[in-house]
């Protein structure tokens, strides 16, 4: 493209400091360096994690920062040594790298690349500099990909080519929300046919867990949320029944044990609340139930519960972006979408222009949306 090797000026949403609203600004985006890729973002979803960045509750973020991590776009230019993509390719940025070299990437049973933000913060590029400036000030990256910018630069370990025919305004969900929830059921829990599942939290990720449980053949999928407006969508996607904990005088875990006779086989916490996580664990079958932590807990929080909940055989485990090795798996998931095996469009309840990003966050916080997609 004609912009290759040049600084690009474009619009981006900046969080200047924690606790402040996003501000749409003109930013300068530098060309990619060695093993970096510059991408023109076409569409990006709004995720609850992005809201955590705005409130300051996501760990290890430096401000000012350009959030966003659920995008899809087209490669504008590449730096020296990049072989995985070329200009013009449709791509999905990856909020979890797959470097292919670390001890995690070389293991079959984990996707937790050691270059993840939770190990080494991804607020700057690997050379410890930024590709973003605004008003003469350095702006930080988020998870190396910062999809709330019309153009963004990322390491080649955090981008993957997808089907040229894929609609970018739909498949952007595979960058985080859908993959995280669906994979938690399929990969992490490995839900078995005929089993009973409970899903705590019926937002976009929770509904994707419901879809994963149904695909795995669960016979009973119980959705739990304090927003009853989400129940219709949950049942449309496979939930067999839905509960509002506020309708009961006893703790919801006791309700679930009474409903099932012994507790659920699998429970998924998709809220990011420690009390909910403890309830999810306690709702599992005491001898063999599996509780999967999907939601991101608040910064510096600490979990405290009766260890006897685990003593009898329950399992508590985490699921990081659905357990997918992202470079390997995201193109396959997109292909399944293109073959109509995965019907994720139903998760998108609002499509807005990028200039309406504040309205999108208001919809997210009010619980009136499932997934919001912004178009540049």
Secondary structure, 3 states (H helix, E strand, C coil): CCCCCCCEEEEEEEECCCCCCCEEEEEEECCCCCCEEEEEEEEEEECHHHHHHHHCCCCCCCCCECCCCCEEEEEEEECCCCCCCCCCCEEEECCCCCCCCCCCCCCCCCCCCCCCCCCCCCCCCCCCCCCEEECCEEEECCCCCCCCECEEEEEHHHEEECCCCCCHHHHHHHHCHHHHHHHHHHHHHCCCCCCEEEEECCCHHHHHHHHHHHHCCCCEEEEECCCHHHHHHHHHCCCCEEECHHHCCCCHHHHHHHHHCCCECEEEECCCCHHHHHHHHHCECCCCCEEEECCCCCCCCCCCCCCHHHHCCCEEEECCHHHCCHHHHHHHHHHHHHCCCCCCHHHEEEEEEHHHHHHHHHHHHHCCCCEEEEEC
